[in-house]
Amino acid sequence: MSDQTYDLFIIGGGINGCGIARDAAGRGLTVALAEMNDLASATSSASTKLFHGGLRYLEYFEFRLVKEALEERETLLRAMPHISWPMRFVLPYHKDMRFDSTTPTSKLLTTVMPWMRGRRPAWLIRLGLFLYDNLGGRQILPGTKTLDLTKAPEGGPIEDRFARAYEYSDCWIQDSRLVVLNARDAESRGVRIMTRTKVTSARRVDGIWEVTTEGQGVFRAKMLINAGGPWVMNVIQGVVGLNTAENIRLVRGSHIVTKRLYDHDKCYFFQGSDGRIIFAIPYEQDFTLIGTTDADHESFDQKPECSPEERDYLIDFANGYFKQDLTADDVVWTYSGVRPLYNDGASSASAATRDYVLRVNAEGGAPLLNIFGGKITTYRRLAESALEQISGFFPNLPGKWTAGVPLAGGDFDATRVAELQAEIAARYPFLSESEVTRLLRTYGNEVFEVFGTATSWQDLGERFGAGISSAELDWAKRKEWVQNAEDFLWRRTKLGLRLNTDQIARIDAYLAT
Ligand SMILES: Cc1cc2nc3c(=O)[nH]c(=O)nc-3n(C[C@H](O)[C@H](O)[C@H](O)COP(=O)(O)OP(=O)(O)OC[C@H]3O[C@@H](n4cnc5c(N)ncnc54)[C@H](O)[C@@H]3O)c2cc1C
């Protein structure tokens, strides 16, 4: 049993657990966090990786969520201009497109204009984009414009029948790096972060939580926070032994990755005849990311994997737009994650709300806060709401503080990215241009700490392929909780896309020493 009684004990090292830990520690609370695997090992490394308002949620009238998420994009961009950056999205339009859609907007349209059944007319898309441009107080991101695809380069890769498109803004985010940087910030403010530490039981004893972990003993805490993501119900029922009226809906989303399909740096937003949408996004410089699906997922303990049906669905969807026909052989990697959505009784997986719900249970004395749902984009706001909910239990808790406060490596102006890139290239002339880009997008201005005074590859120690050196692995091990090759190659970076099994084994061996 630990001597210390923490203010908060957090279960879950995804974005919500780490975001709350950081915010709470910055307000002076003492916090411990346990993650049963690696940080971001579940949903928070399997997202589409967008800081976005969610254009399609407007069709579900989710105005609160969309407004909050749109506002967040720029706040977050300012605090992490290395791991997040603006992106333009091209939405091709054709007047003969028909959709099988049961969204509230589509039902309303059919009621007032029955001849519009099954259509998403151009004026409706314009209206949606007008709201999207104006709901969230944009300053950095450019607004919507119309593209003539017969002339614009964005028309090149897609079929000629698409003559027009709308182009709008959202942002990219390196999701699993966002988690680790929040964890680092939290740790620097005193949070005890324990990875590979499963919480097996939590009980209220004399008004204090006693939290039992595998491997790290028993902890005492005044409050327990359940940020278990897809495991949230398992934590309530299995770990804490309580019942609740709340429930979640597990919705699997899968992505496929192919070699780079086109030359420009914009994303495509494709609308499917089933009413769903998918994105095609430039990915890791040499690849294209396509996703996602929406399929009900049976259980939290079933590992999400992209099924052959989901892969083929994404391929067929993309083939309806791209000139180039993709086949399963073009898929170089797939990944899959489970959205832990709050169950609002929606008819389909696509329709289930993406908003978050926070519930405090204080029946047995010591309070428990359960987190249901959420998005990467709203993690900081979710953390603020969580702190607001628990403020009654911690008198004189200071107010909000995280808006715009940079994460490690991100304390430079978002307009200075090109300058920083040039600085890195000048300081380490032995790096290729794409290596400089990768390092900037991974470490921001902390790259000068990772590589120090090195003047050649030799100064960085052993080389493992794909620009990985012992200096980088040492940093990852020392500062980012990396324990094995998978942590490094699939979460701290995506360099797993570029290495073969022998190279991966060498990294594993190095990290084990
Ligand atoms: C396919 C897909 C695409 C998405 N795209 C986007 C997007 O583009 N933009 C966006 O904003 N959002 C997106 N999201 C949503 C976003 O990814 C999630 O809302 C978010 O990652 C959830 O984070 P979390 O911390 O709640 O859960 P998780 O990341 O799953 O973290 C929960 C953690 O709790 C741990 N845990 C559980 N039980 C225990 C225990 N007993 N002891 C210790 N640890 C435990 C788990 O190991 C896990 O790591 C997407 C989601 C999916 C699935």
PDBQT file of the ligand as one rigid body, heavy atoms in Angstrom, charges set to zero:
ROOT
HETATM    1  C1  LIG A 601     -11.887   4.691 -36.181  1.00  0.00    +0.000 C 
HETATM    2  C2  LIG A 601     -11.899   5.905 -35.310  1.00  0.00    +0.000 A 
HETATM    3  C3  LIG A 601     -11.662   7.146 -35.867  1.00  0.00    +0.000 A 
HETATM    4  C4  LIG A 601     -11.671   8.281 -35.060  1.00  0.00    +0.000 A 
HETATM    5  N1  LIG A 601     -11.333   9.463 -35.617  1.00  0.00    +0.000 NA
HETATM    6  C5  LIG A 601     -11.301  10.574 -34.864  1.00  0.00    +0.000 A 
HETATM    7  C6  LIG A 601     -10.861  11.791 -35.425  1.00  0.00    +0.000 A 
HETATM    8  O1  LIG A 601     -10.440  11.862 -36.586  1.00  0.00    +0.000 OA
HETATM    9  N2  LIG A 601     -10.903  12.892 -34.646  1.00  0.00    +0.000 N 
HETATM   10  C7  LIG A 601     -11.329  12.846 -33.344  1.00  0.00    +0.000 A 
HETATM   11  O2  LIG A 601     -11.372  13.904 -32.721  1.00  0.00    +0.000 OA
HETATM   12  N3  LIG A 601     -11.687  11.677 -32.754  1.00  0.00    +0.000 NA
HETATM   13  C8  LIG A 601     -11.676  10.544 -33.479  1.00  0.00    +0.000 A 
HETATM   14  N4  LIG A 601     -12.012   9.342 -32.917  1.00  0.00    +0.000 N 
HETATM   15  C9  LIG A 601     -12.407   9.299 -31.500  1.00  0.00    +0.000 C 
HETATM   16  C10 LIG A 601     -11.199   9.217 -30.554  1.00  0.00    +0.000 C 
HETATM   17  O3  LIG A 601     -10.190   8.413 -31.084  1.00  0.00    +0.000 OA
HETATM   18  C11 LIG A 601     -11.635   8.676 -29.192  1.00  0.00    +0.000 C 
HETATM   19  O4  LIG A 601     -12.724   9.405 -28.712  1.00  0.00    +0.000 OA
HETATM   20  C12 LIG A 601     -10.536   8.762 -28.144  1.00  0.00    +0.000 C 
HETATM   21  O5  LIG A 601      -9.328   8.231 -28.615  1.00  0.00    +0.000 OA
HETATM   22  C13 LIG A 601     -10.953   8.018 -26.886  1.00  0.00    +0.000 C 
HETATM   23  O6  LIG A 601      -9.921   8.141 -25.948  1.00  0.00    +0.000 OA
HETATM   24  P1  LIG A 601     -10.025   7.458 -24.527  1.00  0.00    +0.000 P 
HETATM   25  O7  LIG A 601      -8.908   7.954 -23.710  1.00  0.00    +0.000 OA
HETATM   26  O8  LIG A 601     -11.398   7.660 -23.967  1.00  0.00    +0.000 OA
HETATM   27  O9  LIG A 601      -9.937   5.882 -24.813  1.00  0.00    +0.000 OA
HETATM   28  P2  LIG A 601      -8.644   4.965 -25.133  1.00  0.00    +0.000 P 
HETATM   29  O10 LIG A 601      -7.668   5.630 -25.991  1.00  0.00    +0.000 OA
HETATM   30  O11 LIG A 601      -9.165   3.652 -25.597  1.00  0.00    +0.000 OA
HETATM   31  O12 LIG A 601      -7.956   4.800 -23.701  1.00  0.00    +0.000 OA
HETATM   32  C14 LIG A 601      -8.511   3.994 -22.687  1.00  0.00    +0.000 C 
HETATM   33  C15 LIG A 601      -7.353   3.273 -22.029  1.00  0.00    +0.000 C 
HETATM   34  O13 LIG A 601      -7.782   2.678 -20.818  1.00  0.00    +0.000 OA
HETATM   35  C16 LIG A 601      -6.954   1.549 -20.618  1.00  0.00    +0.000 C 
HETATM   36  N5  LIG A 601      -7.596   0.687 -19.616  1.00  0.00    +0.000 N 
HETATM   37  C17 LIG A 601      -8.827   0.128 -19.699  1.00  0.00    +0.000 A 
HETATM   38  N6  LIG A 601      -9.056  -0.611 -18.593  1.00  0.00    +0.000 NA
HETATM   39  C18 LIG A 601      -7.964  -0.501 -17.794  1.00  0.00    +0.000 A 
HETATM   40  C19 LIG A 601      -7.613  -1.049 -16.521  1.00  0.00    +0.000 A 
HETATM   41  N7  LIG A 601      -8.425  -1.879 -15.837  1.00  0.00    +0.000 N 
HETATM   42  N8  LIG A 601      -6.408  -0.718 -15.999  1.00  0.00    +0.000 NA
HETATM   43  C20 LIG A 601      -5.556   0.108 -16.665  1.00  0.00    +0.000 A 
HETATM   44  N9  LIG A 601      -5.845   0.627 -17.897  1.00  0.00    +0.000 NA
HETATM   45  C21 LIG A 601      -7.030   0.322 -18.439  1.00  0.00    +0.000 A 
HETATM   46  C22 LIG A 601      -6.858   0.933 -21.996  1.00  0.00    +0.000 C 
HETATM   47  O14 LIG A 601      -5.739   0.077 -22.138  1.00  0.00    +0.000 OA
HETATM   48  C23 LIG A 601      -6.793   2.153 -22.891  1.00  0.00    +0.000 C 
HETATM   49  O15 LIG A 601      -5.466   2.473 -23.292  1.00  0.00    +0.000 OA
HETATM   50  C24 LIG A 601     -11.973   8.172 -33.679  1.00  0.00    +0.000 A 
HETATM   51  C25 LIG A 601     -12.200   6.914 -33.113  1.00  0.00    +0.000 A 
HETATM   52  C26 LIG A 601     -12.139   5.784 -33.923  1.00  0.00    +0.000 A 
HETATM   53  C27 LIG A 601     -12.315   4.431 -33.311  1.00  0.00    +0.000 C 
ENDROOT
TORSDOF 0
